[in-house]
Amino acid sequence: MSEIKALVFDVFGTVVDWRTSLIDNFIAWGKAKGIKGDWTALVDGWRGAYMPSMDEVRKHPERGFVILDDLQRQSIEPLTAKLGITGLTPADFDYLTRGWHSLNPWPDSVSGLTRLKTKFIISPLSNGNVALLTNMAKHAGLPWDLVLSAEIFRHYKPDPEAYLGAAKILGLAPAQVMMVAAHNNDLAAAQALGLKTAFVPRITEYGPFQNRDFKAEGNWDFVVKDFNDLADKLGC
């Protein structure tokens, strides 16, 4: 694997614990604001709207690319209405949307990334937009060398343009880039385009609703316990 020059990472679920971070944030915020709601159901429902909202962007290229922040903002209002969470102002909806900018890392993320950075270029390759990923990195202490986002390529993963665009912008061949993810489908899309792959299980990502990605389901180049295990295997 000496040809690998860069590692690109899925972020939501792989690097950060979006579910626990958002639930804890919104419970505390709702209590302080005197707003009652099933915040766990909100977070789970919101994540459920994630892929369908990106599919709409794919179906309607004539409308232009829409960044994830805007998709999340569009999804949240009908979801709160469905769950009976009332009395929210536009500023409240903006606050909830920006909750995705301040997600907490998994315990091994910062230490593992810091080690991997000593030998490789490291970057997110995420469907999050650039501002979201940059703010998240500041909040969580993620030591990226740069921020690669679907926004740059105007395509959401698993579109080929995202993976191949990342290699191109780094000046590397696909085989010199390794996709690191907790999701088998993300790795399958990357592998089909010639990227190397590493699977990191995050078996509590969806809490009690986790129903996939408990283990590696493809012939990935590396299957590791966490980012520090990956750093060990890559000699960092």
Phi, psi and omega in degrees: 000020184294345181281348181292127180246336184218145174245128175243142193238132159299149186249302184292111181097324180273313182260323183237151179267083185297321188294305180297320181300312182291317181299313180298317179300310187287326177298313180294318180295315180298320179296316180294327182270351184072029180252122181265142178183161175274088187291330176295315178296324178298312182297315180294320178293324180294317177296326178295335179275353188299302182293315177303324181293323177288327177298325178296323177296318179296321184290335187233066180299338180294340179277349182088165181286140179240124183290161185298321178306316181290322177296317180296321180294323178291328184282330193287323185295310178296332180290317178295322178298317180298325182270001178074024176270110189243169175082013181274138178266167174306323178295326177293317178296323177295319179298313181299318180297320180286352174302331179290346179277348186231052178274147183270146181282157168296156186304330183267354191295307186292315181294318180294316178297320180299319177292315182297329180294337180293341185237336187230156164291133178234139183205149166291152164228088195233157173283350173296152178279168189299314181298317179302310183293325179291315178295321178298318179298318177298314182296315188267351182074034181278123191270050182299149171280329177201173180239114175255132189219153173306329180301322181294321185266353180059031178212136175273144169301144010266027176301138181302329183301330180290311183290312181290328177295323178297314178299316182297315183292335177273355181070031184237157170285152179308322182291348178268000182242135177244127175274128179245124185204158175263007186237120183299325182292326177296315180293323179297318179295318180293316182297322181297340181258006175099001178283153170284164187220146174220129180257129178236110183289136172232079194283358176249012184307312183262015181059223182290351182264006178297125181227009179203172176063031174286336182209168177294134181237015178219176179271072184279156181292325177223140170234117189231166179282319182197187184292328178290325175296320177296318177299320177300311184292334180264007174073031180264000000 
